[in-house]
Amino acid sequence: MRKIILVLVACTTLAGCGDRNKSAQSASGVSVPGGDPSSAVSVEGGAKSQAQAYLEKGNELYQKNEDKSAAVAYEEAIKLDPDLAQAHLKLGLTYYVIGSRNDAEKEFKAAVEAYQKDLRSNPDQSQAQFELAEAYNKLGKSEEAVRALKEAVRMVPDDSDYYFELGTTYMKLTQYQEAASAFQKALEIEPDNFRAQEALQTAKDSQQRKQAVMKQVQEQARKKEEDAKKIKIGGGLPPGLKQ
């Protein structure tokens, strides 16, 4: 609360505002600072600062499992700055937790659009790529998530979290060998990463099962082809049905 009030005071002072609108109080207890809509500085600079303050407040509430109050804070952040990609992502996560799945999907889609817009103007943002991948994953778009995560690890090749998320996304695509490579890289960066250790073993086991199944399918196909040849040579009857 103190941070929000300080941001409000700083913004209104820079904007040259004489009077401040009284803060409204939402039902959840999240305060809503006012502003002078006639001030260009307030609209362009102050609004974005207030939006960032609401985002931080939402994050704080989200960590405390105060999900409904967090949602209100994120909603206010988006009202002030509709292009604030992280607010859309976090609001989507919050909606998902409280069971508003349709609203969550809308916010994840809005987050993707906002991150893409931001990255077009400033592409060298590894964290934005990482968060874009999270939005894609929430929408079930794992291939798009992989592309974003590859960009993230390209820009920051020593972040174990980026590689771990890349491995997890490969697992969703049943690309176990690629997943194992990503988890292995995460362990090279952070040897004590127990999550990556477990995930690497799971990826290796899954790859072995996948290879075993593929081998079985290939063997069945080979046998079927051989039987078809024997039928053709034997006059149309399978070997076991001849009299």
C-alpha positions as CSV (number, residue, x, y, z in Angstrom):
1,M,0.0,0.0,0.0
2,R,2.8,2.4,0.9
3,K,4.4,1.8,-2.5
4,I,1.2,2.5,-4.4
5,I,0.7,5.8,-2.5
6,L,4.3,6.9,-3.0
7,V,4.0,6.2,-6.8
8,L,0.8,8.2,-6.8
9,V,2.4,11.2,-5.1
10,A,5.4,11.1,-7.4
11,C,3.3,10.8,-10.5
12,T,0.9,13.6,-9.6
13,T,3.8,15.9,-8.6
14,L,5.5,15.4,-11.9
15,A,2.3,16.0,-13.8
16,G,1.8,19.3,-12.0
17,C,-1.5,18.2,-10.6
18,G,-3.0,20.5,-8.0
19,D,-5.8,18.4,-6.7
20,R,-5.9,14.6,-6.5
21,N,-8.9,12.5,-6.9
22,K,-9.8,10.5,-3.8
23,S,-8.6,6.9,-3.8
24,A,-11.5,4.5,-4.4
25,Q,-11.6,1.3,-2.4
26,S,-12.6,-1.9,-4.1
27,A,-14.5,-4.7,-2.4
28,S,-11.3,-6.7,-2.1
29,G,-9.4,-3.9,-0.3
30,V,-7.1,-3.0,-3.2
31,S,-6.8,0.8,-3.4
32,V,-7.2,2.5,-6.7
33,P,-5.2,5.7,-7.0
34,G,-6.7,8.5,-9.0
35,G,-5.1,10.8,-11.6
36,D,-5.7,13.9,-13.7
37,P,-6.9,12.6,-17.1
38,S,-6.1,16.0,-18.7
39,S,-2.4,15.7,-18.0
40,A,-0.4,14.2,-20.8
41,V,2.3,13.2,-18.4
42,S,-0.2,11.5,-16.2
43,V,-1.7,9.5,-19.1
44,E,1.6,8.5,-20.6
45,G,4.0,8.2,-17.7
46,G,1.9,8.3,-14.5
47,A,-0.6,5.6,-15.8
48,K,2.2,3.2,-16.6
49,S,3.8,3.8,-13.3
50,Q,0.5,3.1,-11.5
51,A,0.0,0.0,-13.7
52,Q,3.4,-1.3,-12.6
53,A,2.5,-0.6,-9.0
54,Y,-0.7,-2.6,-9.4
55,L,1.2,-5.4,-11.0
56,E,3.6,-5.6,-8.1
57,K,0.7,-5.5,-5.7
58,G,-1.0,-8.3,-7.5
59,N,2.1,-10.4,-7.4
60,E,2.4,-9.8,-3.7
61,L,-1.3,-10.8,-3.2
62,Y,-0.9,-13.8,-5.5
63,Q,2.1,-15.1,-3.4
64,K,-0.1,-14.9,-0.3
65,N,-2.8,-16.9,-2.1
66,E,-5.2,-13.9,-2.0
67,D,-6.3,-14.7,-5.5
68,K,-9.4,-12.6,-5.8
69,S,-7.7,-9.5,-4.5
70,A,-4.7,-10.3,-6.8
71,A,-7.1,-10.5,-9.8
72,V,-8.5,-7.0,-9.0
73,A,-5.0,-5.6,-8.8
74,Y,-4.1,-7.1,-12.2
75,E,-7.3,-5.9,-13.7
76,E,-6.6,-2.4,-12.6
77,A,-3.0,-2.6,-14.0
78,I,-4.5,-3.6,-17.4
79,K,-7.0,-0.8,-17.4
80,L,-4.1,1.7,-16.9
81,D,-1.8,-0.1,-19.4
82,P,-3.5,-2.5,-21.7
83,D,-0.1,-3.5,-23.2
84,L,1.3,-4.7,-19.9
85,A,2.0,-8.3,-21.0
86,Q,2.9,-9.6,-17.6
87,A,-0.3,-8.3,-16.1
88,H,-2.3,-10.3,-18.7
89,L,-0.3,-13.4,-18.0
90,K,-0.6,-13.2,-14.2
91,L,-4.3,-12.4,-14.4
92,G,-4.7,-15.5,-16.6
93,L,-2.9,-17.6,-14.0
94,T,-5.1,-16.1,-11.3
95,Y,-8.3,-16.7,-13.2
96,Y,-7.2,-20.3,-13.8
97,V,-6.6,-20.9,-10.1
98,I,-10.0,-19.5,-9.1
99,G,-11.7,-21.6,-11.7
100,S,-12.6,-18.9,-14.4
101,R,-11.1,-21.0,-17.2
102,N,-12.7,-19.0,-20.1
103,D,-11.5,-15.7,-18.7
104,A,-8.0,-17.3,-18.1
105,E,-7.8,-18.3,-21.8
106,K,-8.7,-14.8,-22.9
107,E,-6.0,-13.4,-20.8
108,F,-3.4,-15.9,-22.0
109,K,-4.2,-14.9,-25.6
110,A,-4.0,-11.2,-24.7
111,A,-0.6,-11.9,-23.0
112,V,0.7,-13.6,-26.2
113,E,-0.4,-10.6,-28.3
114,A,1.2,-8.1,-25.8
115,Y,4.5,-10.0,-25.6
116,Q,4.7,-10.3,-29.4
117,K,4.1,-6.6,-29.7
118,D,6.7,-5.8,-27.1
119,L,9.2,-8.2,-28.7
120,R,8.8,-6.7,-32.1
121,S,10.0,-3.3,-30.8
122,N,12.6,-4.8,-28.5
123,P,13.5,-8.4,-29.4
124,D,16.4,-8.8,-27.0
125,Q,14.3,-9.8,-24.0
126,S,15.0,-13.3,-22.8
127,Q,12.5,-13.0,-19.9
128,A,9.8,-11.8,-22.2
129,Q,10.4,-14.9,-24.4
130,F,10.3,-17.1,-21.3
131,E,7.0,-15.6,-20.2
132,L,5.6,-15.8,-23.7
133,A,6.4,-19.5,-23.7
134,E,4.4,-19.8,-20.5
135,A,1.4,-18.2,-22.1
136,Y,1.7,-20.5,-25.1
137,N,1.9,-23.5,-22.9
138,K,-1.2,-22.5,-21.0
139,L,-2.9,-22.3,-24.4
140,G,-1.7,-25.8,-25.3
141,K,0.6,-24.4,-28.0
142,S,3.8,-26.4,-27.1
143,E,5.5,-26.0,-30.4
144,E,5.2,-22.2,-30.3
145,A,6.4,-22.4,-26.7
146,V,9.5,-24.3,-27.8
147,R,10.4,-21.6,-30.3
148,A,10.1,-18.9,-27.7
149,L,12.2,-20.9,-25.2
150,K,14.9,-21.5,-27.8
151,E,15.1,-17.8,-28.2
152,A,15.4,-17.4,-24.4
153,V,18.3,-19.9,-24.1
154,R,20.0,-18.4,-27.1
155,M,20.1,-15.0,-25.4
156,V,20.9,-16.3,-22.0
157,P,22.6,-19.7,-22.3
158,D,23.4,-20.1,-18.6
159,D,19.9,-20.0,-17.1
160,S,19.0,-23.5,-15.8
161,D,15.3,-22.5,-15.4
162,Y,15.1,-21.7,-19.1
163,Y,16.5,-25.1,-20.0
164,F,14.3,-26.9,-17.5
165,E,11.2,-25.3,-19.0
166,L,12.4,-26.1,-22.5
167,G,12.8,-29.8,-21.4
168,T,9.3,-29.8,-19.8
169,T,7.8,-28.5,-23.0
170,Y,9.6,-31.1,-25.1
171,M,8.1,-33.7,-22.8
172,K,4.6,-32.5,-23.7
173,L,5.5,-33.0,-27.4
174,T,6.8,-36.6,-26.5
175,Q,10.2,-35.4,-27.9
176,Y,12.0,-37.2,-25.1
177,Q,15.5,-37.2,-26.5
178,E,15.4,-33.4,-27.0
179,A,13.9,-33.1,-23.5
180,A,16.8,-35.1,-22.0
181,S,19.3,-32.9,-23.7
182,A,17.6,-29.8,-22.2
183,F,17.5,-31.3,-18.7
184,Q,21.1,-32.3,-19.0
185,K,22.0,-28.8,-19.9
186,A,20.1,-27.5,-16.9
187,L,22.2,-29.8,-14.7
188,E,25.4,-28.7,-16.2
189,I,24.5,-25.2,-15.2
190,E,23.1,-26.1,-11.8
191,P,24.3,-29.6,-10.7
192,D,22.2,-29.6,-7.6
193,N,18.9,-29.0,-9.5
194,F,17.0,-32.0,-8.2
195,R,14.0,-31.2,-10.4
196,A,16.2,-31.5,-13.4
197,Q,17.8,-34.7,-12.2
198,E,14.4,-36.4,-11.8
199,A,13.1,-35.0,-15.0
200,L,16.2,-36.2,-16.9
201,Q,15.7,-39.7,-15.6
202,T,12.0,-39.6,-16.6
203,A,12.9,-38.4,-20.1
204,K,15.4,-41.2,-20.5
205,D,12.9,-43.8,-19.3
206,S,10.3,-42.4,-21.6
207,Q,12.7,-42.4,-24.6
208,Q,13.5,-46.1,-23.9
209,R,9.8,-47.0,-23.8
210,K,9.2,-45.0,-27.0
211,Q,12.0,-46.8,-28.8
212,A,10.7,-50.2,-27.5
213,V,7.2,-49.4,-28.9
214,M,8.6,-48.2,-32.2
215,K,10.6,-51.4,-32.5
216,Q,7.5,-53.5,-31.8
217,V,5.5,-51.6,-34.4
218,Q,8.3,-52.0,-37.0
219,E,8.5,-55.7,-36.2
220,Q,4.8,-56.2,-36.6
221,A,4.9,-54.3,-39.9
222,R,7.8,-56.5,-41.1
223,K,6.0,-59.7,-40.2
224,K,2.8,-58.5,-41.9
225,E,4.7,-57.8,-45.0
226,E,6.4,-61.2,-45.0
227,D,3.0,-62.9,-44.5
228,A,1.6,-61.0,-47.4
229,K,4.5,-62.2,-49.6
230,K,4.0,-65.8,-48.5
231,I,0.2,-65.6,-49.2
232,K,1.0,-64.3,-52.7
233,I,3.5,-67.1,-53.3
234,G,1.3,-69.8,-51.8
235,G,-1.8,-69.0,-54.0
236,G,-3.7,-66.7,-51.7
237,L,-3.9,-68.6,-48.4
238,P,-1.9,-67.8,-45.2
239,P,0.7,-70.5,-44.5
240,G,-1.2,-71.9,-41.5
241,L,-4.4,-72.3,-43.4
242,K,-3.1,-74.6,-46.2
243,Q,-4.4,-78.1,-46.3
